[in-house]
Amino acid sequence: MTTLKGKTLFITGASRGIGLAIGLRAAQDGANVAIAAKTAEPHPKLEGTIYTAAEDIEKAGGKALPLLCDIREEANVAEAVEKTAQTFGGIDICINNASAISLTPTPQTEMKRYDLMHQINSRGTFLVSKTCLPYLRKAENPHILMMSPPLDMKAKWFAGHVAYSIAKYGMSLCVLGMSAEFKALGVAVNALWPRTTIATAAVNNLLGGEKLMQASRTPEILADAAHLIFTQPSKEFTGNFCIDDTLLYDHGQREFDHYRVNPRVPLQPDFFVPADSQPPVSLAPIGA
């Protein structure tokens, strides 16, 4: 399978950034995209709402369903998933993209912030996957994808931001367990993570501002990698912790420069990429 035409994607946190990019890539094939996110009104610092995202999906060639959804609320998730299935006749792909981040040391991490990250990242991922499962079981080539890192259990990935790392690795632990649990059902469960930082609002507002944005790749690299995952046979391609450029390279892609925000700036490696994962192409400035 090489196209997602007619497939239905349920994407959390899809009003902007990586989630929206994945939806737009699927829309180019003629897919149906349920945009499950909390942003209904314009935010002063964050571009996009579920409604502007829906417009973009439609313009790209897909069908969109904007859903005001807080994945911390079980009833809210159940309602959103059911509405998606009723609108489009089922659900083929579940993408757990919504995530909360706070890179604070342990003494400076307020428990309400700890709770928020765990409610959205690990608990939200578990809840959304669990709720989508009855519909995925009926799909022809069902996939669950977590936007979460490989399980490289090195202290350096936890020190300095223990609360965030535990919450983020919780998403990956869902991949580890669910991929084995759902294998007999034919439902694939995989993780996808970027090798470099990605030019999103989180990077701009929370991590490094414009300087880091210039050293990043665009969300389209993850969208292309996700599309590749979704077109793999679900009974065969499961339980993988994929790094975006390595996955694309292993499937024949050789050109990556078009994903760079600024070709003259060296790319910044992201958190959680294992040391033994070597980049398939240089991260140095083009021409260096």
Steps between C-alpha positions, in 0.01 A plus 500: 500500500641838400205733557274599789208589274174439687680413826393672823760644736429605859778742599542656843656844519442554127413868499861596420856376466584134455144374543369735233788413265414130528136580428589713198720226353216250534255753354708517183399137444134577565484376859251591772659680794348546845674793670476436874643795693418760764552819299168636380583870537811674362792509744727807520818290483384187319393492139197298396174358637309181428296702250790653308662156495180354355502765226860412417418129486210563262715722277763226484246254363371319805186503710527652848316470828600759763448364851540697820662230712691490826670161511514517879121452508383144436145595398632771268730251324225241467267756346765624254598150390136395456420812299798433274388142436142608435606779263745300293383142551787385719856579608809362327784687667549649848779753551595593856668832436371718785768560760589734785857604574679671786878456514529592865733346760336296774503776770340748260232265365163581656281196549220652295745516208613141569137389502421687177784333310402154619129556439564607140806300399481152648140485627357685199684269260371194684145634507482604134655174378266294718194692382590476130580128518147361441483693173859422400430129536247530217737689270683345205850626590478655849782700656564674832791744503655668804713809445746380762867403529692172494532338841866584553524478878800724558509728804589800281152492343341537844736721700388860506141430395397178672127574498483569125715201407293258706181631338645485149649155546158393627373546145780276373423237762148491353661413166709225658201337669218569256695388193528155656150505648329603175716296259251215485232756409703626206521851648846653455644716778815702429689806623648782293757754617703772325876490478518878517290767663188585300386854425182515709344744745638295790856542375450869433319587824636254755837363394722729300323773310597608149860377526386142558228533237769580243689183601192281458326299233139564402209282621466362147780249562292337774189519282678312220638245746156448656344456156759231427412319822126512430547344157688199642315172565374526857549129567869526415617851591439533872695556821749734333661809651572699187727802451362711216797536264627146554157357421471705181857419397448129554202519264690667221490876567830677444411870495448670837622857451151629418395431860754748642370835623837661427751302286788717625454397866605164651206288607440459874459137617186441703466344844484123542676393177722202594875543449515194275246651259719663238345761268469373142590846366718778639352743751767758415414816304459439128828561325705475819 
